[in-house]
Amino acid sequence: MIVIPTIELQNGRCVSLRRGRLDEAEIWHVDPVERAASFAEEGAEWLHVTDFDAVAGDGDNRDLIQRIIRETGLSVQVAGGIRTRERAAEWLELGAARVVIGTAAVLNPDVVHETAKYHPGALVLAVDVFQGKVMSQGWRETSAFEPADFIGHFDSAPLASVIVTDIDADLGDTDATLSLITSLAGCTRHPLIASGMVRGLDDISRLKYMGNIAGAIVGRALFRRQINLAEALAVAAAPRAKDPAFI
């Protein structure tokens, strides 16, 4: 299992959102490129970057993300506003290692199958869950899909992985989130990445011993200094039998 630090961008700044509320961003007064470089210095190989302006359809942070890709040496997984095969291909041509599709998978599932077909192993499916249903439009709209059925629909696609974010985790019920992640990991042949539930090293240790968990995306805990990235990477990298490969 690996730990993937994340940088979430809004108006050129590093932010964290509470339950996806774009108008209630917690702003971190750090340079995004410098912070990404610091993650690399601490041993990270991957970085997850979400562009909230692209999610909202109100501009984007493309130039900033391109700098992160060019200047840090990290393998960057780009998310936010990627809703067509053409946009996914554009990011891959710009140097992204992987692209993430979430809302488009809910609104137009064929986009996922088509994009994965043309870019096998480069597409990640994002599944945001709130109160047992898959959400879309930046966590603002509830779909009719239950997460297990939704993930199963894409089981034949050559995806790199599936990211599951339990929006309820912001309420602090880590045990319920772990149960959800574990259940969904057993429903797919794709490696699963847990997002939004890590607050300390114990959470990483717990995830590590669950089946089919390939990684954990960590953001707010790093910015709040609740977790030291180098220590988190070491905990995640310690040998475990039948560890699913992320790379």
VEXDREN-2710 file (C-alpha; in Angstrom, 1 decimal):
% VEXDREN-2710
k/r/px/py/pz
1/MET/0.0/0.0/0.0
2/ILE/1.2/3.6/-0.7
3/VAL/0.3/7.0/0.7
4/ILE/-0.6/9.6/-1.9
5/PRO/-0.5/13.2/-0.7
6/THR/-3.0/15.5/-2.3
7/ILE/-3.1/19.1/-3.2
8/GLU/-6.5/20.7/-3.7
9/LEU/-6.5/23.9/-5.7
10/GLN/-9.0/26.8/-5.7
11/ASN/-8.1/30.2/-7.2
12/GLY/-4.4/29.2/-7.3
13/ARG/-4.3/28.4/-3.6
14/CYS/-4.1/25.2/-1.6
15/VAL/-7.4/24.5/0.2
16/SER/-9.3/21.8/1.9
17/LEU/-13.1/21.6/1.7
18/ARG/-15.5/20.4/4.4
19/ARG/-17.9/17.9/2.8
20/GLY/-17.2/19.4/-0.6
21/ARG/-18.5/22.9/0.1
22/LEU/-16.7/25.0/-2.4
23/ASP/-17.8/28.2/-0.6
24/GLU/-16.3/27.1/2.7
25/ALA/-12.7/26.4/1.8
26/GLU/-10.0/26.2/4.4
27/ILE/-7.1/28.1/2.9
28/TRP/-3.5/27.0/3.4
29/HIS/-1.0/29.8/3.0
30/VAL/1.6/27.9/1.1
31/ASP/2.9/27.9/-2.4
32/PRO/1.3/24.8/-4.2
33/VAL/4.4/24.1/-6.3
34/GLU/6.7/24.4/-3.3
35/ARG/4.4/22.1/-1.2
36/ALA/4.4/19.5/-3.9
37/ALA/8.2/19.7/-4.1
38/SER/8.3/19.2/-0.4
39/PHE/6.2/16.1/-0.7
40/ALA/8.7/14.7/-3.2
41/GLU/11.6/15.5/-0.9
42/GLU/9.9/13.5/1.9
43/GLY/9.7/10.5/-0.3
44/ALA/6.4/10.7/-2.1
45/GLU/6.4/9.3/-5.7
46/TRP/2.7/10.1/-6.5
47/LEU/0.6/13.2/-6.0
48/HIS/-3.1/13.6/-6.4
49/VAL/-4.2/17.1/-7.5
50/THR/-7.8/18.3/-7.6
51/ASP/-8.8/21.4/-9.4
52/PHE/-11.9/22.7/-7.7
53/ASP/-12.3/25.6/-10.1
54/ALA/-12.6/23.1/-12.9
55/VAL/-15.1/21.1/-10.9
56/ALA/-17.2/24.2/-10.5
57/GLY/-16.8/25.2/-14.2
58/ASP/-15.4/28.5/-13.1
59/GLY/-11.9/28.7/-14.7
60/ASP/-9.1/26.3/-13.9
61/ASN/-5.6/25.9/-12.4
62/ARG/-4.1/24.3/-15.5
63/ASP/-0.9/26.4/-15.6
64/LEU/-0.2/25.7/-11.9
65/ILE/-0.8/22.0/-12.3
66/GLN/1.5/21.9/-15.3
67/ARG/4.2/23.5/-13.2
68/ILE/3.8/20.9/-10.5
69/ILE/4.1/18.2/-13.2
70/ARG/7.2/19.7/-14.8
71/GLU/9.0/20.9/-11.7
72/THR/8.6/18.2/-9.0
73/GLY/9.3/14.9/-10.7
74/LEU/6.2/13.4/-9.1
75/SER/3.8/11.2/-10.9
76/VAL/0.7/13.4/-10.9
77/GLN/-2.9/12.1/-10.8
78/VAL/-5.1/14.9/-12.0
79/ALA/-8.8/15.3/-11.0
80/GLY/-11.5/17.9/-11.5
81/GLY/-13.6/18.8/-14.5
82/ILE/-12.4/15.8/-16.6
83/ARG/-15.7/14.8/-18.2
84/THR/-14.7/13.8/-21.8
85/ARG/-12.2/11.5/-23.4
86/GLU/-10.7/14.5/-25.2
87/ARG/-10.0/16.3/-21.9
88/ALA/-8.5/13.2/-20.4
89/ALA/-6.3/12.7/-23.4
90/GLU/-5.3/16.4/-23.2
91/TRP/-4.1/16.0/-19.6
92/LEU/-2.2/12.9/-20.4
93/GLU/-0.4/14.7/-23.2
94/LEU/0.4/17.5/-20.8
95/GLY/2.3/15.0/-18.6
96/ALA/-0.3/13.7/-16.1
97/ALA/0.4/10.1/-15.1
98/ARG/-3.2/9.4/-14.6
99/VAL/-6.6/11.2/-14.8
100/VAL/-9.6/10.9/-12.6
101/ILE/-13.2/10.8/-13.7
102/GLY/-16.1/11.1/-11.3
103/THR/-19.1/13.1/-12.3
104/ALA/-18.9/11.9/-15.9
105/ALA/-19.1/8.3/-14.8
106/VAL/-22.5/9.1/-13.2
107/LEU/-23.9/11.1/-16.1
108/ASN/-22.3/9.3/-19.0
109/PRO/-20.8/5.9/-18.1
110/ASP/-19.7/5.3/-21.7
111/VAL/-17.1/8.1/-21.2
112/VAL/-15.3/5.8/-18.7
113/HIS/-15.4/2.7/-20.9
114/GLU/-14.2/4.7/-24.0
115/THR/-11.5/6.6/-22.2
116/ALA/-10.2/3.4/-20.5
117/LYS/-10.2/1.6/-23.8
118/TYR/-8.0/4.3/-25.4
119/HIS/-5.8/4.9/-22.3
120/PRO/-5.7/1.6/-20.5
121/GLY/-4.1/1.8/-17.0
122/ALA/-4.2/5.6/-17.0
123/LEU/-7.8/6.2/-15.9
124/VAL/-9.0/6.3/-12.3
125/LEU/-12.7/6.1/-11.3
126/ALA/-13.7/8.4/-8.4
127/VAL/-16.6/7.2/-6.3
128/ASP/-17.9/9.8/-3.8
129/VAL/-20.4/8.3/-1.3
130/PHE/-22.8/10.0/1.0
131/GLN/-25.4/8.2/3.1
132/GLY/-25.2/5.1/0.9
133/LYS/-25.5/6.8/-2.5
134/VAL/-23.0/7.9/-5.1
135/MET/-22.7/11.7/-5.4
136/SER/-21.8/13.8/-8.5
137/GLN/-21.2/17.4/-9.4
138/GLY/-18.6/18.0/-6.7
139/TRP/-20.7/16.3/-4.0
140/ARG/-23.7/18.5/-4.7
141/GLU/-26.1/16.0/-6.3
142/THR/-27.2/12.6/-5.1
143/SER/-27.5/9.9/-7.7
144/ALA/-29.7/6.8/-7.6
145/PHE/-26.7/4.5/-7.6
146/GLU/-25.5/2.4/-4.7
147/PRO/-21.7/2.4/-4.6
148/ALA/-21.2/-1.4/-5.0
149/ASP/-23.4/-1.6/-8.1
150/PHE/-21.9/1.5/-9.5
151/ILE/-18.3/0.2/-9.2
152/GLY/-19.4/-3.1/-10.6
153/HIS/-20.6/-1.5/-13.8
154/PHE/-17.0/-0.6/-14.6
155/ASP/-15.4/-3.9/-13.6
156/SER/-14.5/-4.8/-17.2
157/ALA/-12.9/-1.5/-18.0
158/PRO/-9.0/-1.4/-17.8
159/LEU/-8.9/1.1/-15.0
160/ALA/-5.8/2.0/-13.0
161/SER/-7.7/2.0/-9.7
162/VAL/-10.9/3.2/-8.0
163/ILE/-10.9/6.0/-5.5
164/VAL/-13.6/5.9/-2.8
165/THR/-14.3/8.9/-0.8
166/ASP/-16.8/8.6/2.1
167/ILE/-18.2/12.1/2.5
168/ASP/-19.6/11.0/5.9
169/ALA/-16.0/10.6/7.1
170/ASP/-16.0/14.4/7.7
171/LEU/-18.4/13.7/10.5
172/GLY/-15.7/11.6/12.2
173/ASP/-17.1/8.1/12.1
174/THR/-13.9/6.4/11.0
175/ASP/-15.1/2.8/11.9
176/ALA/-18.1/3.2/9.6
177/THR/-15.9/4.6/6.8
178/LEU/-13.5/1.7/7.2
179/SER/-16.4/-0.7/6.9
180/LEU/-17.6/0.9/3.7
181/ILE/-14.1/0.9/2.2
182/THR/-13.5/-2.7/3.1
183/SER/-16.9/-3.8/1.7
184/LEU/-16.3/-1.9/-1.6
185/ALA/-12.8/-3.3/-2.0
186/GLY/-14.2/-6.7/-2.0
187/CYS/-16.6/-5.8/-4.9
188/THR/-14.0/-5.0/-7.5
189/ARG/-11.0/-6.5/-9.2
190/HIS/-9.4/-3.0/-9.4
191/PRO/-7.1/-1.8/-6.7
192/LEU/-9.0/0.5/-4.4
193/ILE/-7.7/3.8/-3.0
194/ALA/-9.3/5.2/0.2
195/SER/-9.7/9.0/0.4
196/GLY/-10.7/11.3/3.2
197/MET/-10.5/9.0/6.2
198/VAL/-6.8/9.2/7.3
199/ARG/-6.3/11.4/10.3
200/GLY/-3.3/9.6/11.8
201/LEU/-0.8/6.8/11.4
202/ASP/-3.2/4.3/13.0
203/ASP/-5.7/4.8/10.1
204/ILE/-3.0/4.0/7.6
205/SER/-2.1/0.8/9.6
206/ARG/-5.7/-0.3/9.6
207/LEU/-6.2/0.3/5.9
208/LYS/-3.0/-1.6/5.1
209/TYR/-4.3/-4.9/6.4
210/MET/-7.6/-4.7/4.6
211/GLY/-7.8/-6.7/1.4
212/ASN/-7.4/-5.0/-2.0
213/ILE/-6.5/-1.5/-0.6
214/ALA/-3.8/-0.2/-2.8
215/GLY/-3.4/3.3/-1.3
216/ALA/-4.7/6.1/0.8
217/ILE/-5.0/9.7/-0.3
218/VAL/-4.1/12.1/2.5
219/GLY/-4.4/15.9/2.4
220/ARG/-5.8/17.8/5.4
221/ALA/-3.9/15.8/7.9
222/LEU/-0.7/16.7/6.2
223/PHE/-1.5/20.4/6.0
224/ARG/-2.5/20.4/9.7
225/ARG/0.7/18.5/10.6
226/GLN/-1.3/15.7/12.2
227/ILE/0.8/13.3/10.1
228/ASN/4.4/13.3/9.1
229/LEU/4.5/12.2/5.4
230/ALA/7.8/10.4/5.7
231/GLU/6.5/8.4/8.6
232/ALA/3.2/7.7/6.9
233/LEU/5.1/6.4/3.8
234/ALA/7.2/4.1/5.9
235/VAL/4.2/2.6/7.6
236/ALA/2.4/2.1/4.3
237/ALA/5.5/0.6/2.6
238/ALA/6.4/-2.0/5.3
239/PRO/5.9/-5.5/3.8
240/ARG/2.5/-7.1/3.9
241/ALA/1.5/-10.3/2.3
242/LYS/-0.4/-10.0/-1.0
243/ASP/-0.2/-6.3/-1.1
244/PRO/-2.2/-5.1/-4.2
245/ALA/0.0/-3.2/-6.6
246/PHE/-0.8/0.5/-7.4
247/ILE/1.9/0.9/-10.0
END
